[in-house]
Each structure stands twice: as C-alpha cells, then as structure tokens.
Amino acid sequence: MVSISRQTIVAIEKGKYSPSLEVAFKIADVFGVSIAEVFSYQEQVNN
C-alpha cells in the first residue's frame, strides 16, 4: 500500500530506519491518522 518492502517496514518498526517524509505520510494515510500518531521523535543519548 505504501510501495516499500516488508523488510523496510520491519526496520521502521524496530527503530533501525527512519522513513522519508513521503513514506511517513503514506503510512499515516493508510491508517487514517496523523504522522504524529504513527511516529515520535526520541533524541538518542550517548552514555
């Protein structure tokens, strides 16, 4: 539905890949929600 591979979806879910804005909008559109509801930004802290 968003024209990306299953492997890419898994990488996004695991936080190993950040999608482009175009893909992020497509994913949010598929679920009928805002991007903010699908994705959240968490700053990485190096310990």
N, CA, C and O atoms as a Tripos MOL2 file, in Angstrom:
@<TRIPOS>MOLECULE
protein
  188   187    47     0     0
PROTEIN
NO_CHARGES

@<TRIPOS>ATOM
      1 N           0.8110   -1.2050    0.0000 N.3       1 MET1
      2 CA          0.0000    0.0000    0.0000 C.3       1 MET1
      3 C           0.8540    1.2690    0.0000 C.2       1 MET1
      4 O           0.4060    2.3200   -0.4570 O.2       1 MET1
      5 N           2.0780    1.1690    0.5100 N.am      2 VAL2
      6 CA          2.9480    2.3420    0.5170 C.3       2 VAL2
      7 C           4.1730    2.1410   -0.3750 C.2       2 VAL2
      8 O           5.0720    2.9820   -0.4030 O.2       2 VAL2
      9 N           4.2030    1.0370   -1.0950 N.am      3 SER3
     10 CA          5.2640    0.7510   -2.0710 C.3       3 SER3
     11 C           6.6540    0.6780   -1.4620 C.2       3 SER3
     12 O           7.6180    1.1870   -2.0320 O.2       3 SER3
     13 N           6.7530    0.0340   -0.2890 N.am      4 ILE4
     14 CA          8.0580   -0.2650    0.2910 C.3       4 ILE4
     15 C           8.0640   -1.7270    0.7070 C.2       4 ILE4
     16 O           7.0060   -2.3350    0.8700 O.2       4 ILE4
     17 N           9.2480   -2.2890    0.8790 N.am      5 SER5
     18 CA          9.3650   -3.7080    1.1730 C.3       5 SER5
     19 C           8.9760   -4.0390    2.6090 C.2       5 SER5
     20 O           8.9500   -3.1740    3.4860 O.2       5 SER5
     21 N           8.6810   -5.2870    2.8150 N.am      6 ARG6
     22 CA          8.3700   -5.7700    4.1650 C.3       6 ARG6
     23 C           9.5610   -5.5680    5.0970 C.2       6 ARG6
     24 O           9.3930   -5.2450    6.2730 O.2       6 ARG6
     25 N          10.7640   -5.7600    4.5610 N.am      7 GLN7
     26 CA         11.9790   -5.5710    5.3630 C.3       7 GLN7
     27 C          12.0990   -4.1220    5.8340 C.2       7 GLN7
     28 O          12.5410   -3.8650    6.9540 O.2       7 GLN7
     29 N          11.7080   -3.1810    4.9830 N.am      8 THR8
     30 CA         11.7540   -1.7760    5.3690 C.3       8 THR8
     31 C          10.7520   -1.4830    6.4710 C.2       8 THR8
     32 O          11.0580   -0.7400    7.4040 O.2       8 THR8
     33 N           9.5640   -2.0540    6.3780 N.am      9 ILE9
     34 CA          8.5490   -1.8810    7.4280 C.3       9 ILE9
     35 C           9.0740   -2.4100    8.7570 C.2       9 ILE9
     36 O           8.9200   -1.7590    9.7910 O.2       9 ILE9
     37 N           9.6920   -3.5820    8.7340 N.am     10 VAL10
     38 CA         10.2430   -4.1740    9.9610 C.3      10 VAL10
     39 C          11.3390   -3.2720   10.5350 C.2      10 VAL10
     40 O          11.3920   -3.0590   11.7460 O.2      10 VAL10
     41 N          12.2060   -2.7470    9.6810 N.am     11 ALA11
     42 CA         13.2770   -1.8580   10.1410 C.3      11 ALA11
     43 C          12.7050   -0.5890   10.7700 C.2      11 ALA11
     44 O          13.2300   -0.1050   11.7730 O.2      11 ALA11
     45 N          11.6340   -0.0490   10.1880 N.am     12 ILE12
     46 CA         10.9850    1.1320   10.7600 C.3      12 ILE12
     47 C          10.4020    0.7890   12.1280 C.2      12 ILE12
     48 O          10.5670    1.5490   13.0820 O.2      12 ILE12
     49 N           9.7230   -0.3520   12.2260 N.am     13 GLU13
     50 CA          9.1160   -0.7690   13.4930 C.3      13 GLU13
     51 C          10.1500   -0.9700   14.5820 C.2      13 GLU13
     52 O           9.8850   -0.6850   15.7500 O.2      13 GLU13
     53 N          11.3270   -1.4600   14.2140 N.am     14 LYS14
     54 CA         12.3830   -1.7110   15.2000 C.3      14 LYS14
     55 C          13.2250   -0.4770   15.4910 C.2      14 LYS14
     56 O          14.1230   -0.5220   16.3320 O.2      14 LYS14
     57 N          12.9400    0.6260   14.8020 N.am     15 GLY15
     58 CA         13.6860    1.8540   15.0290 C.3      15 GLY15
     59 C          15.0490    1.8720   14.3880 C.2      15 GLY15
     60 O          15.8890    2.6950   14.7510 O.2      15 GLY15
     61 N          15.2940    0.9750   13.4330 N.am     16 LYS16
     62 CA         16.5910    0.9110   12.7680 C.3      16 LYS16
     63 C          16.6380    1.7450   11.5000 C.2      16 LYS16
     64 O          17.6980    1.9070   10.8950 O.2      16 LYS16
     65 N          15.4870    2.2770   11.0970 N.am     17 TYR17
     66 CA         15.3970    3.0480    9.8580 C.3      17 TYR17
     67 C          14.3460    4.1350   10.0340 C.2      17 TYR17
     68 O          13.2580    3.8830   10.5520 O.2      17 TYR17
     69 N          14.6780    5.3320    9.6020 N.am     18 SER18
     70 CA         13.7130    6.4320    9.6270 C.3      18 SER18
     71 C          13.2490    6.6740    8.1970 C.2      18 SER18
     72 O          14.0680    6.9460    7.3190 O.2      18 SER18
     73 N          11.9600    6.5780    7.9580 N.am     19 PRO19
     74 CA         11.4570    6.7380    6.5950 C.3      19 PRO19
     75 C          11.5210    8.1900    6.1290 C.2      19 PRO19
     76 O          11.5880    9.1170    6.9370 O.2      19 PRO19
     77 N          11.4990    8.3660    4.8220 N.am     20 SER20
     78 CA         11.4090    9.7090    4.2550 C.3      20 SER20
     79 C          10.0530   10.3000    4.6280 C.2      20 SER20
     80 O           9.1440    9.5780    5.0380 O.2      20 SER20
     81 N           9.9250   11.5950    4.4870 N.am     21 LEU21
     82 CA          8.6430   12.2350    4.7830 C.3      21 LEU21
     83 C           7.5440   11.6950    3.8810 C.2      21 LEU21
     84 O           6.4110   11.5100    4.3260 O.2      21 LEU21
     85 N           7.8670   11.4430    2.6260 N.am     22 GLU22
     86 CA          6.8730   10.9080    1.6920 C.3      22 GLU22
     87 C           6.3300    9.5720    2.1840 C.2      22 GLU22
     88 O           5.1190    9.3540    2.1880 O.2      22 GLU22
     89 N           7.2210    8.6860    2.5960 N.am     23 VAL23
     90 CA          6.7970    7.3720    3.0960 C.3      23 VAL23
     91 C           6.0340    7.5180    4.4030 C.2      23 VAL23
     92 O           5.0320    6.8350    4.6140 O.2      23 VAL23
     93 N           6.4940    8.3950    5.2780 N.am     24 ALA24
     94 CA          5.8130    8.6150    6.5560 C.3      24 ALA24
     95 C           4.3780    9.0930    6.3340 C.2      24 ALA24
     96 O           3.4540    8.6230    6.9970 O.2      24 ALA24
     97 N           4.1970   10.0240    5.4010 N.am     25 PHE25
     98 CA          2.8480   10.4980    5.0910 C.3      25 PHE25
     99 C           1.9840    9.3750    4.5220 C.2      25 PHE25
    100 O           0.8040    9.2720    4.8580 O.2      25 PHE25
    101 N           2.5570    8.5390    3.6700 N.am     26 LYS26
    102 CA          1.8050    7.4190    3.0900 C.3      26 LYS26
    103 C           1.3610    6.4340    4.1750 C.2      26 LYS26
    104 O           0.2220    5.9680    4.1630 O.2      26 LYS26
    105 N           2.2540    6.1210    5.1060 N.am     27 ILE27
    106 CA          1.9180    5.1850    6.1870 C.3      27 ILE27
    107 C           0.7950    5.7660    7.0410 C.2      27 ILE27
    108 O          -0.1700    5.0690    7.3550 O.2      27 ILE27
    109 N           0.9160    7.0330    7.4170 N.am     28 ALA28
    110 CA         -0.1250    7.6780    8.2200 C.3      28 ALA28
    111 C          -1.4500    7.6980    7.4730 C.2      28 ALA28
    112 O          -2.5060    7.4910    8.0700 O.2      28 ALA28
    113 N          -1.3980    7.9450    6.1680 N.am     29 ASP29
    114 CA         -2.6120    7.9920    5.3560 C.3      29 ASP29
    115 C          -3.2990    6.6230    5.3090 C.2      29 ASP29
    116 O          -4.5250    6.5380    5.3860 O.2      29 ASP29
    117 N          -2.5090    5.5600    5.1820 N.am     30 VAL30
    118 CA         -3.0770    4.2050    5.1440 C.3      30 VAL30
    119 C          -3.8800    3.9210    6.4070 C.2      30 VAL30
    120 O          -4.9390    3.2960    6.3460 O.2      30 VAL30
    121 N          -3.3770    4.3810    7.5530 N.am     31 PHE31
    122 CA         -4.0540    4.1410    8.8260 C.3      31 PHE31
    123 C          -5.0620    5.2370    9.1780 C.2      31 PHE31
    124 O          -5.7840    5.1230   10.1690 O.2      31 PHE31
    125 N          -5.1110    6.2930    8.3700 N.am     32 GLY32
    126 CA         -6.0740    7.3670    8.6120 C.3      32 GLY32
    127 C          -5.7820    8.1770    9.8550 C.2      32 GLY32
    128 O          -6.6990    8.6370   10.5360 O.2      32 GLY32
    129 N          -4.4900    8.3540   10.1530 N.am     33 VAL33
    130 CA         -4.0880    9.1140   11.3410 C.3      33 VAL33
    131 C          -3.0240   10.1330   10.9470 C.2      33 VAL33
    132 O          -2.5520   10.1410    9.8100 O.2      33 VAL33
    133 N          -2.6520   10.9830   11.8860 N.am     34 SER34
    134 CA         -1.5960   11.9610   11.6230 C.3      34 SER34
    135 C          -0.2300   11.2940   11.7720 C.2      34 SER34
    136 O          -0.1010   10.2430   12.3990 O.2      34 SER34
    137 N           0.7680   11.9160   11.1930 N.am     35 ILE35
    138 CA          2.1410   11.3950   11.3220 C.3      35 ILE35
    139 C           2.5520   11.3560   12.7890 C.2      35 ILE35
    140 O           3.2460   10.4320   13.2120 O.2      35 ILE35
    141 N           2.1340   12.3410   13.5640 N.am     36 ALA36
    142 CA          2.4870   12.3900   14.9850 C.3      36 ALA36
    143 C           1.9600   11.1750   15.7460 C.2      36 ALA36
    144 O           2.5630   10.7490   16.7320 O.2      36 ALA36
    145 N           0.8410   10.6200   15.2930 N.am     37 GLU37
    146 CA          0.2970    9.4380   15.9570 C.3      37 GLU37
    147 C           1.0630    8.1660   15.5940 C.2      37 GLU37
    148 O           1.0580    7.1950   16.3510 O.2      37 GLU37
    149 N           1.7140    8.1750   14.4470 N.am     38 VAL38
    150 CA          2.4450    6.9920   13.9850 C.3      38 VAL38
    151 C           3.9060    7.0460   14.4060 C.2      38 VAL38
    152 O           4.4830    6.0410   14.8210 O.2      38 VAL38
    153 N           4.4970    8.2330   14.2950 N.am     39 PHE39
    154 CA          5.9240    8.3860   14.5700 C.3      39 PHE39
    155 C           6.1470    9.3860   15.6830 C.2      39 PHE39
    156 O           5.4450   10.3930   15.7830 O.2      39 PHE39
    157 N           7.1270    9.0990   16.5150 N.am     40 SER40
    158 CA          7.5250   10.0590   17.5370 C.3      40 SER40
    159 C           9.0400   10.1750   17.5020 C.2      40 SER40
    160 O           9.7430    9.2130   17.1910 O.2      40 SER40
    161 N           9.5280   11.3530   17.8210 N.am     41 TYR41
    162 CA         10.9560   11.5910   17.8260 C.3      41 TYR41
    163 C          11.4840   11.4570   19.2460 C.2      41 TYR41
    164 O          10.9840   12.0920   20.1750 O.2      41 TYR41
    165 N          12.4980   10.6240   19.3960 N.am     42 GLN42
    166 CA         13.1510   10.4810   20.6920 C.3      42 GLN42
    167 C          14.6410   10.7080   20.4790 C.2      42 GLN42
    168 O          15.2950    9.9830   19.7290 O.2      42 GLN42
    169 N          15.1640   11.7240   21.1510 N.am     43 GLU43
    170 CA         16.5770   12.0400   20.9940 C.3      43 GLU43
    171 C          17.4320   10.9280   21.5880 C.2      43 GLU43
    172 O          17.1840   10.4650   22.7010 O.2      43 GLU43
    173 N          18.4360   10.5080   20.8340 N.am     44 GLN44
    174 CA         19.3460    9.4700   21.2890 C.3      44 GLN44
    175 C          20.3740   10.0910   22.2190 C.2      44 GLN44
    176 O          20.9890   11.1020   21.8780 O.2      44 GLN44
    177 N          20.5630    9.5070   23.3760 N.am     45 VAL45
    178 CA         21.5510    9.9910   24.3420 C.3      45 VAL45
    179 C          22.6820    8.9860   24.3880 C.2      45 VAL45
    180 O          22.4620    7.8010   24.6400 O.2      45 VAL45
    181 N          23.9020    9.4650   24.1410 N.am     46 ASN46
    182 CA         25.0790    8.5850   24.1860 C.3      46 ASN46
    183 C          25.5980    8.5290   25.6050 C.2      46 ASN46
    184 O          25.9470    9.5510   26.1940 O.2      46 ASN46
    185 N          25.6450    7.3290   26.1470 N.am     47 ASN47
    186 CA         26.1560    7.1660   27.5290 C.3      47 ASN47
    187 C          27.5630    6.6930   27.5240 C.2      47 ASN47
    188 O          28.1530    6.5010   28.5870 O.2      47 ASN47
@<TRIPOS>BOND
     1     1     2 1
     2     2     3 1
     3     3     4 2
     4     3     5 am
     5     5     6 1
     6     6     7 1
     7     7     8 2
     8     7     9 am
     9     9    10 1
    10    10    11 1
    11    11    12 2
    12    11    13 am
    13    13    14 1
    14    14    15 1
    15    15    16 2
    16    15    17 am
    17    17    18 1
    18    18    19 1
    19    19    20 2
    20    19    21 am
    21    21    22 1
    22    22    23 1
    23    23    24 2
    24    23    25 am
    25    25    26 1
    26    26    27 1
    27    27    28 2
    28    27    29 am
    29    29    30 1
    30    30    31 1
    31    31    32 2
    32    31    33 am
    33    33    34 1
    34    34    35 1
    35    35    36 2
    36    35    37 am
    37    37    38 1
    38    38    39 1
    39    39    40 2
    40    39    41 am
    41    41    42 1
    42    42    43 1
    43    43    44 2
    44    43    45 am
    45    45    46 1
    46    46    47 1
    47    47    48 2
    48    47    49 am
    49    49    50 1
    50    50    51 1
    51    51    52 2
    52    51    53 am
    53    53    54 1
    54    54    55 1
    55    55    56 2
    56    55    57 am
    57    57    58 1
    58    58    59 1
    59    59    60 2
    60    59    61 am
    61    61    62 1
    62    62    63 1
    63    63    64 2
    64    63    65 am
    65    65    66 1
    66    66    67 1
    67    67    68 2
    68    67    69 am
    69    69    70 1
    70    70    71 1
    71    71    72 2
    72    71    73 am
    73    73    74 1
    74    74    75 1
    75    75    76 2
    76    75    77 am
    77    77    78 1
    78    78    79 1
    79    79    80 2
    80    79    81 am
    81    81    82 1
    82    82    83 1
    83    83    84 2
    84    83    85 am
    85    85    86 1
    86    86    87 1
    87    87    88 2
    88    87    89 am
    89    89    90 1
    90    90    91 1
    91    91    92 2
    92    91    93 am
    93    93    94 1
    94    94    95 1
    95    95    96 2
    96    95    97 am
    97    97    98 1
    98    98    99 1
    99    99   100 2
   100    99   101 am
   101   101   102 1
   102   102   103 1
   103   103   104 2
   104   103   105 am
   105   105   106 1
   106   106   107 1
   107   107   108 2
   108   107   109 am
   109   109   110 1
   110   110   111 1
   111   111   112 2
   112   111   113 am
   113   113   114 1
   114   114   115 1
   115   115   116 2
   116   115   117 am
   117   117   118 1
   118   118   119 1
   119   119   120 2
   120   119   121 am
   121   121   122 1
   122   122   123 1
   123   123   124 2
   124   123   125 am
   125   125   126 1
   126   126   127 1
   127   127   128 2
   128   127   129 am
   129   129   130 1
   130   130   131 1
   131   131   132 2
   132   131   133 am
   133   133   134 1
   134   134   135 1
   135   135   136 2
   136   135   137 am
   137   137   138 1
   138   138   139 1
   139   139   140 2
   140   139   141 am
   141   141   142 1
   142   142   143 1
   143   143   144 2
   144   143   145 am
   145   145   146 1
   146   146   147 1
   147   147   148 2
   148   147   149 am
   149   149   150 1
   150   150   151 1
   151   151   152 2
   152   151   153 am
   153   153   154 1
   154   154   155 1
   155   155   156 2
   156   155   157 am
   157   157   158 1
   158   158   159 1
   159   159   160 2
   160   159   161 am
   161   161   162 1
   162   162   163 1
   163   163   164 2
   164   163   165 am
   165   165   166 1
   166   166   167 1
   167   167   168 2
   168   167   169 am
   169   169   170 1
   170   170   171 1
   171   171   172 2
   172   171   173 am
   173   173   174 1
   174   174   175 1
   175   175   176 2
   176   175   177 am
   177   177   178 1
   178   178   179 1
   179   179   180 2
   180   179   181 am
   181   181   182 1
   182   182   183 1
   183   183   184 2
   184   183   185 am
   185   185   186 1
   186   186   187 1
   187   187   188 2
@<TRIPOS>SUBSTRUCTURE
     1 MET1         2 RESIDUE 1 A MET
     2 VAL2         6 RESIDUE 1 A VAL
     3 SER3        10 RESIDUE 1 A SER
     4 ILE4        14 RESIDUE 1 A ILE
     5 SER5        18 RESIDUE 1 A SER
     6 ARG6        22 RESIDUE 1 A ARG
     7 GLN7        26 RESIDUE 1 A GLN
     8 THR8        30 RESIDUE 1 A THR
     9 ILE9        34 RESIDUE 1 A ILE
    10 VAL10       38 RESIDUE 1 A VAL
    11 ALA11       42 RESIDUE 1 A ALA
    12 ILE12       46 RESIDUE 1 A ILE
    13 GLU13       50 RESIDUE 1 A GLU
    14 LYS14       54 RESIDUE 1 A LYS
    15 GLY15       58 RESIDUE 1 A GLY
    16 LYS16       62 RESIDUE 1 A LYS
    17 TYR17       66 RESIDUE 1 A TYR
    18 SER18       70 RESIDUE 1 A SER
    19 PRO19       74 RESIDUE 1 A PRO
    20 SER20       78 RESIDUE 1 A SER
    21 LEU21       82 RESIDUE 1 A LEU
    22 GLU22       86 RESIDUE 1 A GLU
    23 VAL23       90 RESIDUE 1 A VAL
    24 ALA24       94 RESIDUE 1 A ALA
    25 PHE25       98 RESIDUE 1 A PHE
    26 LYS26      102 RESIDUE 1 A LYS
    27 ILE27      106 RESIDUE 1 A ILE
    28 ALA28      110 RESIDUE 1 A ALA
    29 ASP29      114 RESIDUE 1 A ASP
    30 VAL30      118 RESIDUE 1 A VAL
    31 PHE31      122 RESIDUE 1 A PHE
    32 GLY32      126 RESIDUE 1 A GLY
    33 VAL33      130 RESIDUE 1 A VAL
    34 SER34      134 RESIDUE 1 A SER
    35 ILE35      138 RESIDUE 1 A ILE
    36 ALA36      142 RESIDUE 1 A ALA
    37 GLU37      146 RESIDUE 1 A GLU
    38 VAL38      150 RESIDUE 1 A VAL
    39 PHE39      154 RESIDUE 1 A PHE
    40 SER40      158 RESIDUE 1 A SER
    41 TYR41      162 RESIDUE 1 A TYR
    42 GLN42      166 RESIDUE 1 A GLN
    43 GLU43      170 RESIDUE 1 A GLU
    44 GLN44      174 RESIDUE 1 A GLN
    45 VAL45      178 RESIDUE 1 A VAL
    46 ASN46      182 RESIDUE 1 A ASN
    47 ASN47      186 RESIDUE 1 A ASN
